[in-house]
Every structure is written in C-alpha cells, then in structure tokens.
Amino acid sequence: MPSKRTDTAHQSWNEQWTRSEGRADWLIPEPDVVEWAGVARDRGAARALDLGCGVGRHALVLAGLGLETYAIDASETGLAYLCGEAAARNLKVSTQLGLMTELPFEDRSFDYLLAFNVIYHGDRTVVQRAISEIGRVLRPGGLYQGTMLSKRDTSRLDGSEIEPDTFVGECEGDKVHPHFYCSAGELVDLFHGFELISLLDKVHSRPNSWHWHLVAERR
C-alpha cells in the first residue's frame, strides 16, 4: 500500500448513507446483476459475496435467489441499513465490516462474487490488491461480476492526477477521494487470472460517466 492511503471513498459513502435522500439512488438493483446472479445460480453457485455491498440492494437479491449470501463493506451505516432490510424481508445475509484489500474469508470460499462500483476507489496498487483478494476467495470456475471506471470518461481530467491513472476531483461526494481509470487492454491485464465472458463500456446516470461492466470466470 502507498504511504498515504487512497482507498478512502467509504468515508464519504458512510456519511451519505445516514440520510434517506443519500440512499435513494442505491436501492434499486441493477438489471444485469439480477441477470448474472441468476446465471450463476443456474450454474450451480451456492455461496455468494457482495463486495462493497453499500446499503445492500444486490445482497438482498442474492439472498432472495436462495444463495448463501455474505456482504462486506467499509461503511457501518450501509451495513446497518442492509441488516434492517434483510430482517424486514425475512432474508438471511451475513454482514461483515471490512476492506476490499483484506477480505476476512478463506480461500475459494465463494461461487459468485459481485463488486459493483467498488474496486476502482483507490490507486493501481489498491485495485491490484483487491483483484488479488477476489481471486483468492473465488473458487476456480466461479463467476466474478464487477465494474471499473473507463478512460472514456474524460471528466476525470477536470481533477488532479495524484498517481498514474488515479484522479481526485474538486466536487463534493466521493469524487474528492481517489478513483482509478483504465482502458480495455489495461483491464484485461489487471484480470489476468480470469477468463472474460462479457465486457461492455456503459454510461451510468451522469453524462459521460463511462464504466466497464465485466463478467469473468476464475481460472
């Protein structure tokens, strides 16, 4: 890890998720997550991890599909909200406070692992460590689904490049924390221990907010 931590965006999310208006945009599951989680279950997946679960919109989907579901985040407020929702829906989700670079799970623990809008919060070292941990806890043949920030999002250039491909913006919210951006080729190199099944560059809610959406099988 660098001498100054760059995996700090959870500090912003932890504060945002204390408010109902701060949670509003993070309550509806992404359709492609629902689709691929179902594919994973149909392929025989039994144990799933929602890495960087936030307020739990996807962990609740996984539990509802009948998967043995675990959820981890560095935000206490996000986990607290998830626990309340799981109890209200009579769903079982095992939650854990922790970092994406130090997953408190045994090797080859999961058949499906989701990290939606998570592991790019940091510099390249943080991203590489998170991917290493994902590969460690995902069994061979297991499915990984996640997103990365794309270099097509040129709004990053409005901020400051604090390390190679790592930018900090001047606006409010999590953009004041480091974010890592990559090209398709760089993404493939980062996930060298995986076989890519799907890779799409999509715009999210903000104009020009290009994100890579990937699904890959652990080798």
C-alpha positions as CSV (number, residue, x, y, z in Angstrom):
1,M,0.0,0.0,0.0
2,P,1.2,3.6,-0.6
3,S,2.3,5.6,2.4
4,K,-0.9,7.7,2.1
5,R,-4.0,5.6,1.8
6,T,-6.0,6.1,-1.3
7,D,-8.9,3.6,-0.5
8,T,-10.8,6.3,1.4
9,A,-14.1,6.8,-0.5
10,H,-16.1,4.8,2.0
11,Q,-15.7,7.8,4.4
12,S,-17.9,9.8,2.0
13,W,-20.4,6.9,1.5
14,N,-20.6,6.3,5.2
15,E,-21.9,9.8,5.8
16,Q,-24.1,9.9,2.7
17,W,-26.0,6.7,3.7
18,T,-27.1,8.1,7.0
19,R,-29.7,10.1,5.1
20,S,-32.7,8.7,3.2
21,E,-32.0,11.0,0.3
22,G,-28.4,9.8,0.3
23,R,-29.6,6.2,-0.1
24,A,-32.2,6.9,-2.7
25,D,-30.0,6.2,-5.7
26,W,-28.7,3.0,-4.3
27,L,-31.8,1.0,-3.5
28,I,-32.8,-0.4,-6.9
29,P,-30.8,-3.5,-8.1
30,E,-29.0,-3.3,-11.5
31,P,-30.8,-5.4,-14.1
32,D,-27.5,-7.0,-15.3
33,V,-26.6,-8.0,-11.7
34,V,-30.0,-9.7,-11.3
35,E,-29.5,-11.5,-14.7
36,W,-26.0,-12.8,-14.0
37,A,-26.7,-13.7,-10.4
38,G,-29.4,-15.9,-11.8
39,V,-27.0,-17.4,-14.3
40,A,-24.5,-18.1,-11.5
41,R,-27.2,-19.9,-9.5
42,D,-28.3,-21.9,-12.6
43,R,-24.6,-22.9,-13.0
44,G,-24.6,-24.4,-9.5
45,A,-23.5,-21.4,-7.4
46,A,-24.3,-21.8,-3.7
47,R,-22.3,-19.2,-1.9
48,A,-22.1,-15.6,-2.9
49,L,-20.3,-12.5,-1.8
50,D,-21.4,-8.9,-2.4
51,L,-18.1,-7.0,-2.0
52,G,-18.7,-3.3,-1.3
53,C,-22.4,-4.0,-0.7
54,G,-23.3,-0.5,0.3
55,V,-26.9,-0.4,1.6
56,G,-27.4,-3.9,0.3
57,R,-29.6,-3.7,-2.9
58,H,-27.8,-6.6,-4.5
59,A,-27.1,-8.7,-1.4
60,L,-30.9,-8.8,-0.9
61,V,-31.3,-10.1,-4.5
62,L,-28.7,-12.8,-3.9
63,A,-30.4,-13.9,-0.7
64,G,-33.8,-13.9,-2.5
65,L,-32.4,-16.2,-5.1
66,G,-31.6,-18.7,-2.4
67,L,-27.9,-18.2,-2.4
68,E,-26.0,-18.3,0.9
69,T,-25.2,-14.7,0.9
70,Y,-22.3,-12.7,2.5
71,A,-21.9,-8.9,2.3
72,I,-18.9,-6.8,3.2
73,D,-18.4,-3.0,3.2
74,A,-16.3,-0.4,5.0
75,S,-19.4,1.7,5.7
76,E,-21.1,0.9,9.0
77,T,-24.2,2.9,8.0
78,G,-24.6,0.9,4.8
79,L,-24.3,-2.4,6.7
80,A,-26.8,-1.2,9.3
81,Y,-29.4,-0.4,6.7
82,L,-28.8,-3.7,4.9
83,C,-29.3,-5.6,8.2
84,G,-32.6,-3.8,8.8
85,E,-33.9,-4.5,5.3
86,A,-32.9,-8.2,5.4
87,A,-34.7,-8.6,8.7
88,A,-37.8,-6.9,7.3
89,R,-37.9,-9.2,4.3
90,N,-37.0,-12.3,6.3
91,L,-33.8,-12.8,4.3
92,K,-30.6,-14.1,5.7
93,V,-27.4,-12.1,4.9
94,S,-24.2,-12.4,6.8
95,T,-22.6,-9.0,7.0
96,Q,-19.0,-8.0,7.7
97,L,-17.3,-4.7,8.2
98,G,-14.0,-4.7,6.3
99,L,-11.8,-3.6,3.4
100,M,-11.7,-4.9,-0.1
101,T,-8.0,-5.3,0.1
102,E,-8.2,-7.5,3.2
103,L,-11.1,-9.9,2.8
104,P,-11.8,-11.9,6.0
105,F,-12.7,-15.1,4.2
106,E,-11.0,-18.3,3.5
107,D,-9.5,-19.3,0.1
108,R,-12.0,-20.5,-2.5
109,S,-15.0,-19.6,-0.3
110,F,-17.4,-18.3,-3.0
111,D,-19.0,-19.4,-6.3
112,Y,-20.2,-15.9,-7.3
113,L,-18.6,-12.6,-6.3
114,L,-20.0,-9.2,-7.1
115,A,-18.2,-5.9,-6.8
116,F,-20.4,-3.2,-8.4
117,N,-18.9,0.3,-8.4
118,V,-16.3,-0.7,-5.8
119,I,-12.7,-1.7,-6.5
120,Y,-11.7,1.4,-8.5
121,H,-11.8,3.5,-5.4
122,G,-8.1,3.9,-4.9
123,D,-4.9,3.8,-6.9
124,R,-3.5,1.0,-9.0
125,T,-1.9,-0.7,-6.0
126,V,-5.3,-0.8,-4.2
127,V,-7.0,-2.1,-7.3
128,Q,-4.4,-4.8,-7.8
129,R,-4.7,-5.9,-4.2
130,A,-8.5,-6.0,-4.4
131,I,-8.4,-8.2,-7.5
132,S,-5.9,-10.5,-5.9
133,E,-8.2,-10.9,-2.9
134,I,-11.1,-11.5,-5.2
135,G,-9.2,-14.2,-7.0
136,R,-8.2,-15.8,-3.7
137,V,-11.7,-16.1,-2.2
138,L,-13.4,-17.1,-5.5
139,R,-13.2,-20.8,-6.4
140,P,-11.8,-21.8,-9.8
141,G,-14.7,-21.7,-12.3
142,G,-16.6,-19.3,-10.1
143,L,-18.1,-16.1,-11.6
144,Y,-16.9,-12.6,-10.9
145,Q,-19.1,-9.6,-11.9
146,G,-18.0,-6.0,-11.4
147,T,-17.4,-2.6,-12.8
148,M,-14.3,-0.4,-13.4
149,L,-14.0,3.2,-14.5
150,S,-13.3,3.7,-18.2
151,K,-10.8,6.2,-19.6
152,R,-13.6,7.2,-22.0
153,D,-14.8,9.3,-19.0
154,T,-12.8,12.4,-19.7
155,S,-14.4,14.3,-16.8
156,R,-11.5,12.8,-14.7
157,L,-9.2,15.3,-16.5
158,D,-11.0,18.1,-14.6
159,G,-9.4,16.8,-11.5
160,S,-5.9,16.2,-10.4
161,E,-3.9,13.1,-11.3
162,I,-2.3,12.1,-7.9
163,E,-0.8,8.9,-9.2
164,P,-0.8,7.2,-12.7
165,D,-4.4,6.9,-13.9
166,T,-5.7,7.9,-10.4
167,F,-7.6,11.2,-10.1
168,V,-9.1,13.3,-7.4
169,G,-11.9,15.8,-8.3
170,E,-12.9,19.0,-6.7
171,C,-16.6,18.4,-6.4
172,E,-18.4,17.1,-3.4
173,G,-19.1,13.5,-2.7
174,D,-16.9,10.5,-3.3
175,K,-15.0,12.1,-6.2
176,V,-12.9,14.1,-3.7
177,H,-11.4,10.6,-3.0
178,P,-9.0,8.8,-5.4
179,H,-10.5,7.0,-8.4
180,F,-8.7,4.7,-10.8
181,Y,-9.4,4.6,-14.5
182,C,-8.3,2.1,-17.1
183,S,-8.6,1.1,-20.8
184,A,-9.9,-2.2,-22.1
185,G,-6.4,-3.5,-22.5
186,E,-5.3,-2.4,-19.0
187,L,-8.4,-4.1,-17.6
188,V,-7.6,-7.4,-19.3
189,D,-4.1,-7.2,-17.8
190,L,-5.4,-6.5,-14.3
191,F,-7.7,-9.5,-14.5
192,H,-5.1,-11.9,-15.9
193,G,-6.2,-14.7,-13.6
194,F,-9.7,-14.6,-15.1
195,E,-11.3,-15.6,-18.4
196,L,-13.5,-12.7,-19.6
197,I,-17.1,-13.7,-20.6
198,S,-18.5,-10.2,-21.1
199,L,-17.0,-6.7,-21.3
200,L,-19.1,-3.7,-22.1
201,D,-18.5,0.1,-21.7
202,K,-21.7,1.7,-20.4
203,V,-22.7,5.2,-19.4
204,H,-24.2,5.5,-15.9
205,S,-26.6,8.2,-14.7
206,R,-24.2,11.1,-15.1
207,P,-23.4,12.1,-18.8
208,N,-20.1,10.7,-19.9
209,S,-19.8,8.5,-16.8
210,W,-18.4,5.5,-18.7
211,H,-17.9,2.3,-16.7
212,W,-16.6,-1.1,-17.8
213,H,-19.1,-3.8,-16.9
214,L,-17.4,-7.2,-16.8
215,V,-18.2,-10.8,-16.1
216,A,-15.4,-13.2,-15.8
217,E,-14.7,-16.8,-14.8
218,R,-11.9,-17.5,-12.3
219,R,-9.3,-19.7,-13.9
